[in-house]
């Protein structure tokens, strides 16, 4: 009888773990990225993000026009740009200490703006608010503040 109970419990545990992994696998993409439709067109969205970033004290070190880069290689895609957003005071808090530099691969913050086949413009970014929860207090605090400020920057274009 004890072996039967043990095997039943073990089977339940294994099935529960498998079910959890399947749910995480299916849900992860929608949890890790945030996507909103813009109320503006593609070029207007990019211009508004530039203006809003500057007004909030952020800089844009670089903007990548991925559609242009791909066209040079012989591939045609709808317009898509990746805008780097940086607030030096936030970056300093991370980069000043060796123990926090591990997250530098996610810096600066990136926002994608792209046009879909139906002509709508979409803004996409990593869910840094969710990701921040796995880090220690300093990194979590910086990422949380940067997330709030990025949300404010993007609020001027999001539907």
C-alpha positions in Angstrom: 0.0 0.0 0.0 2.8 2.5 0.9 4.5 1.8 -2.5 1.2 2.5 -4.3 0.7 5.8 -2.5 4.3 6.8 -3.2 4.0 6.0 -6.9 0.7 7.9 -7.1 2.3 10.9 -5.4 5.4 10.8 -7.6 3.2 10.5 -10.7 1.2 13.5 -9.6 4.4 15.5 -8.9 5.8 14.7 -12.3 2.6 15.5 -14.2 2.3 18.8 -12.2 5.9 19.7 -13.1 5.3 18.9 -16.8 2.1 20.9 -16.9 3.8 23.9 -15.2 6.7 23.8 -17.8 4.2 23.6 -20.7 2.3 26.6 -19.3 5.5 28.6 -18.8 6.7 27.7 -22.3 3.5 28.9 -23.8 3.1 32.0 -21.7 6.7 33.2 -21.6 6.8 35.3 -24.8 3.7 37.3 -23.9 5.1 37.8 -20.3 8.6 38.9 -21.4 7.6 41.4 -24.0 5.1 44.3 -23.9 3.5 45.4 -27.2 1.1 48.3 -27.7 -0.3 49.8 -30.8 0.7 53.4 -31.5 -2.0 56.1 -32.1 0.4 57.7 -34.6 2.0 56.6 -37.8 5.4 55.0 -38.0 7.5 58.1 -38.6 5.4 60.2 -36.2 5.8 57.6 -33.5 9.6 57.6 -33.8 9.6 61.4 -33.7 7.3 61.5 -30.7 9.5 59.0 -28.8 12.6 61.1 -29.5 10.8 64.3 -28.2 9.3 62.6 -25.2 12.7 61.0 -24.3 14.5 64.3 -24.4 11.7 66.0 -22.3 12.2 63.3 -19.6 16.0 63.7 -19.5 16.8 60.6 -21.5 19.2 60.4 -24.4 19.0 58.3 -27.6 22.5 57.0 -28.3 21.5 55.2 -31.4 18.5 54.2 -33.6 18.8 51.2 -35.8 16.7 51.1 -39.0 16.5 47.4 -39.4 14.5 47.5 -42.6 17.2 49.7 -44.2 20.0 47.4 -43.0 18.2 44.3 -44.4 17.5 46.1 -47.7 21.2 46.6 -48.2 21.6 42.8 -47.8 18.9 42.2 -50.4 15.9 41.6 -48.1 12.7 43.6 -47.9 10.7 44.0 -44.8 8.2 46.5 -43.5 9.6 49.5 -41.6 11.1 48.6 -38.2 13.4 50.6 -36.0 15.0 49.9 -32.7 15.6 52.9 -30.5 18.1 52.9 -27.7 17.1 54.9 -24.6 19.6 55.8 -21.9 19.4 57.8 -18.8 23.0 58.3 -17.7 22.2 58.4 -13.9 20.5 55.0 -14.1 23.3 53.6 -16.2 25.9 54.8 -13.8 24.3 53.0 -10.9 24.6 49.7 -12.7 28.0 50.2 -14.5 29.8 51.7 -11.5 29.9 48.4 -9.7 31.4 45.2 -11.2 28.8 43.0 -9.4 26.0 44.7 -11.4 27.6 44.8 -14.8 26.1 41.5 -15.6 22.9 43.3 -16.7 24.9 45.6 -19.1 23.9 43.3 -22.0 20.3 44.7 -21.5 21.6 48.3 -21.7 20.6 50.7 -22.9 16.9 50.2 -22.8 15.6 49.3 -26.3 12.2 50.0 -27.8 11.2 48.7 -31.2 8.8 50.5 -33.5 7.4 48.6 -36.4 4.7 48.8 -39.0 2.5 45.8 -39.6 1.1 44.6 -42.9 -2.2 46.3 -42.1 -0.4 49.6 -41.8 -0.7 49.9 -38.0 2.3 51.0 -36.0 3.4 49.0 -32.9 5.7 49.7 -30.0 7.5 46.7 -28.4 9.8 46.4 -25.5 11.1 43.9 -22.9 9.0 43.7 -19.7 11.8 45.1 -17.6 9.4 45.5 -14.7 8.9 41.7 -14.6 12.6 41.0 -15.2 13.7 43.3 -12.4 12.2 41.0 -9.8 15.0 38.4 -10.2 17.8 40.9 -9.3 19.1 42.2 -6.0 17.8 45.5 -4.6 20.1 47.9 -6.4 19.5 46.5 -9.9 15.8 46.0 -9.2 15.4 49.6 -8.0 17.2 51.0 -11.1 15.2 48.8 -13.5 11.9 49.6 -11.7 12.6 53.3 -12.0 13.7 53.0 -15.6 10.6 51.0 -16.4 8.3 53.8 -14.9 10.1 56.5 -16.8 10.1 54.5 -20.1 6.4 53.9 -19.7 5.9 57.7 -19.3 8.0 58.3 -22.4 5.9 55.9 -24.4 2.6 57.0 -23.0 2.6 59.9 -25.6 2.2 57.4 -28.4 0.5 54.3 -27.0 -3.1 53.7 -27.6 
